[in-house]
Amino acid sequence: MKVLAIGAHPDDVELGVGGTLVRHIARGDEVTLLVMTRGELGIHEDSSRSHEQLRASEALGATLLWGDFHDGAVPAGADAITLIDDALRRTGASLVYTHAPDDTHQDHRATSIASLAAARRVSTVLYYETPSTQHFQPTLFVDIEESLRTKVELLRAHLSQVLRDGPVDIEAVVAQARFRGSQSRVRHAEAFESARFVWDLVPDSAHDDAVLDALEAEPAAATSEVRSIVQAVRELVR
């Protein structure tokens, strides 16, 4: 699977979907991060936020793309949509993670709107939450029990945001994962709202063949019509 995770600022993606992306990487999926701004209005020293995002992306094993919009002024219209369109073409992503639209930060809202517009032909688009997300009603959960520690380490790569009473509270991140885990009946989880979700149930060929063999072998079903149907099904599942 090819995955595009979009965030308005450095650390947004790790906050919202970091544990899930670790699981994507572990199963061999290709993950690309698109960060719309350098986060220059946040707590930072010189260009450290860009370097922090690069370190986090490298540690994750993901490709990093930049939007280079001004922090605080991400557009929701054509410029942002064109940028995300280009990222989708470059990556061939079939799954997009982006900000939830109900958020107190204008960059998060604009990124969400532009993402959904650009991903109009993508079959699966999921909204993630950050500390500024409002009225979040998740409909899908990912078990991150095995990847939570790595998520925390990815967030620690954003050193300027976790030190000196920065905006990223690691204890709160872990507590939220525990809360979402409790909601979804696992230990720790990340939660998502579904803008669009297609569940591709890939056929199990061995099981399908066994079922079709049983149908053909059943005397009561051994009419020419049933045999024709079975043959048609075999061709479809291949």
N, C-alpha and C positions, 0 to 999 in steps of 0.2 A: 504494500500500500504506500502511496505517496501522500504526505501530510504537509499542510501549510498551517502554521500557527501564527496569528497576527496579534501584535500588541502595539499600543500607542507609545509606550515608553520602555526603556530598558527595565527589566525585572517583571513587567506585567505578565508575560507569557509564563515565566517560571512560577509566579504566584498562582495563576489561574489553572494552568494545565501541566505544570512541570512533572508531576508524578506520572501522569498519563503518557507524556512524551517519552519518559524513561522506559516505560513498558513498550511503546511503539519501537524504539530503538532496539530493545532487547529481542524483539521478534523479527527484526530485520527490515522494518519499514524505513523509508527515506523521509527524513524530517527536515523541513526548512522553516526558519523563523523569519518573519518580516516585521521589523520594528520601525514604526512610522516616524519617530523623532529620536534625537540623541538625549532627551531628558535634561536639557541644559538649565531648566528652571528649578529642577529639584536639587536636593543636597548633593554637592559634588565638588571635586577639586580639579580644576582645569578640565581635561577631557576624560576624566576617570570613568564616567558612566559608560562611554563608548567602549573603553577597554574592559570594563567589568562585564558588559554584555558579550563581548568577544570571548572572554575567558569562560563564561558560563556556557556559551554555545559550543565551544570546543570541548569542554568537559562533557557535555551532553552527547556530542557526536553529531550535531546538526549543522546544516548550512545556514549562514546568517546573511540576510539581505537588509538594507537600510532604505527607509523612505525619505529621510532628510527633510521632513517638514519641520517647521518651528514648533518647539514645545509650547503647548497652550493654544496652537492655531492650526490643528489638523483639520483640513476641509472635509466636509461630508460629500462634496460634489465630484465633478468630472476629474479633477486632478488626482484625488485619492483613488477613485474608482479605476482610472487608467493605470495607476501604479500597481494596484492589486491585480488587475487584469493581466498585466505583464508578468507578475510573479506567478500567477496561475498557469500561464502559458509556459513559462520557463520550467516550472516544477512538474506540470501535469498532475497536480494534486486532485485527488478524488474526495478528500476529507479536509475541511477547513474548521479550525478553532478560532474564535474571535471574541471580543468583548460582548457582554450582554448590553442591550441598548438602554436599559433603565439604570443610569449611573449618574452620580453627581459631578463627574469630571467631563468637561466638554470634549476633550480629545478621545475619551473612551466611547462616548456616544457617537461622535463623528466616524470613528474607526469602525464601529459596529454597523452603522448605516452603509458606509462605503463597501464594507466586506460583503454584506448580503447582496448588494447590487452587483458587485463584480462576480460573485459566485452564483450567478443566476442559472448557470448550467452545471453546477456541482451538485452531486446527489446528496451529500451529507454536510450540513453546516451546524456546528454546535457552539453555543454561547457559554463562556466560562465566567466565573465571578472573581472579583478583586475586592479589597476592603471598601471601595467606594461604590460598589454595586448596590442597588436598591431593589426591594421587593422581588428577590430572586426565588423562583419556584422551579426547582430542578425536576427534570423528567427522566434523567439518565445518570447513572453513577458508574465510576470506574474504581475498582479495588486497587488502592495504592499501598497496601500494607508492606509489600516487598520493595517499593520504590520511594517510600516517604523519606527515608534517610538521605537518599541521593537528591531528592527535591530540596531538602534543607541545605545540603551542601551547595547546590546550584544557586540558591538564594544567598548563601554566604559569599559567593563570588561577587555579589553586588555589595561590596564592603561598605561603600559610602552610605548605603541605604539601611544597613543593619547596625551600624555603630553610632555612637553619640545620640541616642534616642531618635534614630532615623525612622522613617515611615514604615519600614518592614519589621514587624514584630514576629520573630520566629515562634515564640510560644503561642501566639494567637493563630499562626498558620497551622501548627500541629493540633491545636484545640479544634480548629474548624474541620480539619481532616477527620478527627475523631467524631465530631458531631455528624458530619456527612456520612461517615461509616455507620454510625448508629441508625441513621435514617434508612440506610440501604442494607442493613443486617450484615455488615462486615466490620472489620476493626477500624480501618482508615480508608477514606474514599475522597475522590474529587467529584464534584457535581456539575451537571450541565443542563442547560435548557436547550431544547431541540428546535432550531429554526427550520430544519429539514433533515430527515433521517431515513435512509434506505438501508434495510437490513438484507444484505446479500447472503443468502443461505447457500453456500457452495455445496454442490452435490457430493455425497460420499459415494464414489463410483462402486466400491466393493459392495456396499449395502444395497445400492440400487440394482446391481447385477443379480444379487441373491434374491431380491424380491421378484425381479422379472423372470428369473429361472424358475422360481416357485410357481409363478402364474402359468408359465408354459408347461410345467410338469403336471399341473392339476388337470385331471381328465375332464372334469365338469367344465373347465374353461377352455378346453382345447378345440375351440371352433376356429374356423378360418378368420372370422371377424376379430376375435380376441388376439389371435396370433398377429394379425396386421397391426393392431393397436400396440401390442408389446414391441413389435419391431420399430414402430414409429417413435415410441418412447425411448428405446435404446439409442436411436439416432439423435434425438433431442438432447439427452444427457451427455452425449459425447460432443 
